[in-house]
Every structure is written in structure tokens, then in C-alpha cells.
């Protein structure tokens, strides 16, 4: 069939993969952090309080006090590549280019901040991607992470006249490929330490306890990940939850309180892992590696190690290739 001379250019049909993660401010300064926190803490999936009650607190108190403190924390972990979370997610995306054939494009986006999910979805569509896999990089499902990333993507799709076909990556908290990658990385990291840990702490991001009561599977997913990883490693892990915020009751036990209590119980050498994070970020590099160490050592600990996330290392990338290839089955064969 001949294409009319005046027909708009038609890009070659492709498949897209969009890795999504939480997000980050554009810089480690109070203005950037305020803008980021304003978007993040206005998400109804994140703060499940009616806006009429929450927004005055957010705009009147939190956004006038928290950004300066958070900007200082971001400054401690910021690198020449910028935000660790964005830099690592970008490297993950780059490492996956070409992994699924020439007809598959891989990109990345942040739920809050830049690059924005809507912008990158549009870019993939404009490049000819008529089928797109949205891949939230959250091993454990939570409405405040996985669901809100998908919500943002679906909202962008709602504004498209010609929508691509869409798939989403399911949570992979108990996937054998994920557990194997964690085991390989953690055991390699422990082998490089100059001490033998008395305990390995698996610290997951906290959530209000109410989310569990409302039916969110996050807590159960975290516990299963820790159990399976512990079984694979042949040792029981200490499970804790970090990053409490506000007066509500949160999932426990709290990571900071756990670290402070362990030395009195004779546990003076610990390694801390964060299997709920696919990439290191403020919550791991500052909250765990810096403040967590201070809490533990001040309480009487003698040896502390934070073991980095899977990031873009070989075990983690092999795992992502496995999971994504599985979700692209059927699509790849038809390109």
C-alpha cells in the first residue's frame, strides 16, 4: 500500500518499558525540596486524610519547617550525578537498553519530580511505542507506592487520543529471581566485611498501621520477603520498619528503636539491608547508613554496616531482565 506524499511521518512500531520509582527533588536545596514535598505529601494515596483537614497543616506548618532539614539530609547523599535514586534508576534503564531486542525501548520516570511519568509516556508513544510495560520498581505492593505510580500513568493515558496498549509489572516480593538476587548480593557483601554480624536487619519503609487494617498487603509482602530471604541464607532476619512520619501509629517495630535496643541484648555487630528499595536513596543512604549507624554505635554497638540495595549491580540487573522479559512475553514475538 502506498503512503500518500502528504501523510504525516509514521514511526517504526516499537514496544516501550517505563521503569518508575518514587521521585526526588531537582536539587538538595530547600526550594527544590519544598516543591517535591508539596507534590509528594499532597498525594491522597500517601496521606489518607481529607484535604480540607490536611492541606492547612501541610501548607501552614510542614512545608515551612521540613524542607530545610530535608535539604540538609539530601546534601549529605547528593552526588555529581545528582540524586542517588534518579541516577541509579537512570543507570538501570541504560543497562536494560537492547536487552529485549532492537524493537524495545527502555526509559525511566519518577512519580514525583522529574523526569515525569506523563512526559516519558508521551515520549515513548511519539517514538512509536504502541505497547508499553509500566514497571514500578517496588518489590512489595503498597497503594502509596505501586498504585500511585500506576495512577499517574493512567491519568496521562486518559488524555491521549491514541493510547498505547498497557501492561504493568506485578509486585515481585516473593519471586524466586528476586530472592535469589538478594541472597547473592547480601552474601557477597557480608563476605567483604571485617566482622561477622550478630544479626542482619531487614529494614523496610514504614507505612501507617491503618493501611494494613484497610487491606493493603504491604506488611505481609515485607514479612514474606524477609522470611524467604532468611530461609535462603540459612539465618533468621530481624525485620523492622523505618521513616515514621506524623502522629499516627505506624508498622513496627521501628528501625531506629530496634538499633538502639540491640546492644543491650548482646547484639553489638549488625549488618542492615533494605530489601524494599530497588535503588539506594535518602532513606537508605542518610537514614540508615548515617543516622542508623549513629544510633547503634551510641547505644553500645561495636560494628555496623549498611549493605547497598540491588541498584544496577549484576544480580539486580539479571533479576530485572528476567522479570521484564516475562511480562513482555507475547509482545516481543509479535514485533
C-alpha positions in Angstrom: 0.0 0.0 0.0 1.4 3.4 -1.0 1.5 6.1 1.6 0.3 9.5 0.3 3.0 12.1 -0.1 1.4 14.4 2.4 0.8 11.7 5.1 2.5 12.6 8.5 5.6 10.5 9.2 4.9 7.1 10.8 7.5 5.9 13.3 8.5 2.3 13.3 6.3 0.3 15.6 8.1 -0.4 18.9 7.5 -1.7 22.5 8.3 0.5 25.5 9.3 -0.3 29.0 9.0 2.5 31.5 10.7 2.0 34.9 9.1 4.1 37.6 10.3 4.9 41.1 9.3 7.3 43.9 11.0 10.5 43.0 13.4 13.1 44.2 13.8 16.9 44.4 15.6 18.6 41.5 18.4 19.7 43.9 19.5 19.5 47.5 18.1 23.0 48.3 15.2 24.0 50.4 13.2 25.4 47.5 13.5 22.2 45.4 12.7 20.1 48.4 9.6 22.2 49.3 8.3 21.8 45.7 8.9 18.0 45.8 7.4 17.5 49.3 4.4 19.6 48.3 3.6 17.2 45.4 4.5 14.0 47.4 2.5 14.9 50.6 -0.5 16.1 48.6 -1.0 12.6 47.1 -4.1 11.2 48.5 -2.6 7.7 48.3 0.3 8.8 50.5 -1.6 10.8 53.1 -5.1 9.4 53.5 -6.5 12.4 55.4 -9.3 14.6 53.9 -7.6 17.5 52.1 -9.7 20.0 54.0 -8.0 18.9 57.2 -4.6 18.0 55.8 -3.7 20.9 53.4 -3.7 23.6 56.1 -1.3 21.5 58.1 0.9 20.8 55.1 0.9 24.3 53.7 1.0 26.1 57.0 3.4 24.1 59.1 5.2 21.2 57.3 6.3 22.9 54.1 7.6 25.9 56.2 9.7 23.7 58.5 10.6 20.4 57.0 12.3 21.4 53.6 15.4 23.0 55.2 16.0 19.9 57.4 15.4 17.5 54.5 17.6 19.6 52.2 20.5 19.2 54.6 19.9 15.4 54.5 19.8 15.4 50.7 23.0 17.3 50.7 24.8 14.5 52.6 24.0 12.0 49.9 23.9 14.1 46.7 26.5 13.2 44.1 27.9 14.6 40.9 25.2 12.6 39.1 22.6 14.3 41.2 20.0 12.4 43.3 21.2 8.9 44.0 17.7 7.5 43.3 17.4 9.2 40.0 21.0 8.4 39.0 20.7 4.7 39.8 17.3 4.4 38.1 18.7 6.0 35.0 21.6 3.6 35.1 19.2 0.7 35.4 17.3 1.9 32.4 20.5 2.3 30.4 21.7 -1.2 31.3 18.4 -2.7 30.0 18.7 -1.0 26.6 18.9 -3.7 24.0 18.3 -6.5 26.4 14.9 -7.4 24.8 15.7 -6.8 21.1 16.0 -3.7 18.9 12.3 -3.1 18.9 12.1 -2.5 22.7 12.9 0.9 24.1 13.6 1.3 27.9 13.1 4.6 29.7 12.6 5.7 33.3 10.4 8.2 35.2 9.7 9.4 38.7 6.2 9.5 40.3 7.1 12.8 42.0 9.5 15.3 40.4 11.5 14.7 37.2 11.6 13.0 34.7 7.8 12.9 35.0 5.8 9.8 34.2 3.4 11.7 31.8 6.3 13.2 29.9 8.1 9.9 29.4 5.0 8.0 28.4 4.3 10.7 25.7 7.9 10.4 24.5 7.6 6.6 24.2 4.3 7.0 22.3 5.8 9.6 20.0 8.8 7.3 19.3 6.4 4.6 18.0 5.7 2.5 21.1 2.2 1.1 20.6 2.6 -1.2 23.6 4.2 -0.1 26.9 5.0 -2.0 30.0 4.9 0.2 33.1 7.3 -1.2 35.7 7.0 0.2 39.2 10.3 -0.8 40.9 8.6 -1.7 44.2 9.1 -5.4 45.2 6.3 -5.2 47.8 2.9 -3.8 46.7 1.6 -0.8 48.5 -1.1 1.6 47.5 1.2 4.5 48.4 3.9 3.3 46.0 2.9 0.9 43.3 -0.7 2.1 42.9 0.0 5.8 42.9 2.7 5.3 40.2 0.2 3.4 38.1 -2.5 6.1 38.8 -0.2 8.8 37.4 0.4 6.7 34.3 -3.3 6.0 33.8 -4.1 9.7 34.3 -1.6 10.5 31.5 -3.2 7.9 29.2 -6.6 9.4 29.9 -5.5 12.5 28.0 -4.3 10.6 24.9 -6.4 10.3 21.9 -4.5 7.3 20.6 -3.5 5.2 23.7 -0.8 2.5 23.6 -1.7 -0.9 24.9 -0.6 -1.1 28.6 0.7 -3.8 30.9 2.0 -3.2 34.5 4.7 -5.1 36.3 3.2 -7.0 39.3 4.9 -6.9 42.8 7.7 -9.4 43.0 8.3 -9.7 46.7 8.3 -13.5 46.6 9.6 -14.1 43.1 12.4 -16.7 43.1 14.5 -14.4 40.8 14.2 -11.5 43.3 15.0 -13.7 46.4 18.0 -15.3 44.6 19.3 -11.8 43.6 19.0 -10.6 47.2 20.7 -13.6 48.6 23.6 -13.4 46.1 24.2 -9.7 46.8 23.8 -9.8 50.5 26.1 -12.9 50.9 28.7 -11.3 48.7 28.6 -8.1 50.7 28.8 -9.8 54.1 31.8 -11.8 52.9 33.7 -8.5 52.4 33.1 -7.2 55.9 35.9 -7.3 58.5 33.4 -8.6 61.1 30.8 -11.3 61.4 27.3 -9.8 62.1 25.5 -10.9 65.1 22.3 -10.0 63.3 21.1 -8.9 59.9 18.4 -6.3 60.0 15.9 -6.1 57.1 14.6 -2.5 57.2 11.5 -1.8 55.1 9.9 1.6 54.6 7.2 2.1 57.1 3.5 2.7 56.5 0.7 3.8 58.8 -0.7 0.8 60.6 -4.1 1.8 59.3 -3.0 0.7 55.8 -2.8 -2.9 57.0 -6.2 -2.7 58.6 -7.7 -1.3 55.4 -6.4 -4.3 53.4 -3.1 -3.2 52.0 -0.9 -6.3 51.5 2.4 -4.3 52.1 3.1 -5.6 55.6 2.5 -9.2 54.6 4.7 -8.8 51.5 7.6 -7.4 53.6 7.3 -10.2 56.1 7.3 -12.8 53.3 10.3 -11.3 51.6 12.3 -11.4 54.9 11.2 -14.9 55.6 12.1 -16.3 52.2 15.5 -14.4 52.1 16.2 -15.7 55.6 15.5 -19.2 54.6 17.7 -18.9 51.5 20.5 -17.5 53.6 20.1 -20.0 56.4 19.6 -17.4 59.1 16.6 -15.5 60.5 16.5 -11.8 59.8 15.4 -9.1 62.1 12.5 -7.2 60.5 12.0 -3.5 61.2 10.2 -0.5 59.6 11.7 2.9 59.1 10.7 6.5 58.2 7.9 7.2 60.6 6.1 10.5 60.0 3.4 12.2 61.9 1.4 11.2 65.0 -0.3 8.1 63.5 0.6 4.6 64.7 3.0 3.0 62.1 4.0 -0.5 61.3 6.6 -1.8 63.8 9.0 -2.5 65.2 10.7 0.8 64.3 14.2 0.5 62.8 15.7 3.3 64.9 14.3 1.8 68.2 15.5 -1.7 67.1 19.0 -0.5 66.5 19.1 1.4 69.8 17.8 -1.7 71.8 20.1 -4.4 70.3 23.4 -3.7 72.0 21.8 -4.1 75.5 20.7 -7.6 74.3 24.3 -8.5 73.4 23.9 -7.8 69.7 26.8 -5.5 69.0 27.7 -6.2 65.4 25.0 -5.7 62.8 24.5 -5.5 59.0 21.5 -3.6 57.7 19.8 -4.3 54.4 16.9 -2.5 52.7 15.1 -5.1 50.5 12.1 -2.9 50.0 14.1 -0.4 47.9 15.3 -1.2 44.4 17.8 1.7 44.5 19.6 3.5 47.2 18.1 6.8 48.1 17.8 9.3 51.0 16.0 6.7 53.2 18.9 4.2 52.9 22.0 6.4 52.5 21.1 9.0 55.1 18.5 7.5 57.4 20.1 4.0 57.6 23.8 4.3 56.7 24.4 7.6 58.6 21.7 8.1 61.3 21.2 4.4 61.8 24.9 3.9 62.4 25.0 6.8 64.9 22.0 5.4 66.8 23.5 1.9 67.0 27.1 2.9 67.9 25.8 5.4 70.5 23.8 2.7 72.2 26.9 0.5 72.6 27.3 -1.3 69.2 30.8 -2.0 68.0 30.4 -2.8 64.3 27.8 -1.6 61.8 27.5 -2.0 58.1 24.8 -0.8 55.7 24.7 -3.1 52.7 23.6 -1.3 49.5 20.5 -2.2 47.5 20.5 -4.2 44.4 20.9 -1.0 42.4 22.4 -1.6 38.9 24.7 -4.4 40.1 24.9 -7.7 38.2 22.4 -9.7 40.5 19.8 -6.9 40.4 20.0 -6.3 36.7 19.8 -10.0 35.9 16.7 -10.2 38.0 15.1 -7.2 36.2 15.8 -8.7 32.8 14.1 -11.9 33.9 11.0 -10.2 35.3 10.6 -7.7 32.4 11.2 -10.4 29.7 8.4 -12.5 31.4 6.0 -9.6 31.3 6.8 -8.8 27.6 6.1 -12.4 26.6 3.8 -12.4 23.5 4.6 -8.8 22.7 8.2 -9.4 21.7 7.4 -12.3 19.4 4.9 -10.1 17.5 7.1 -7.1 16.8 
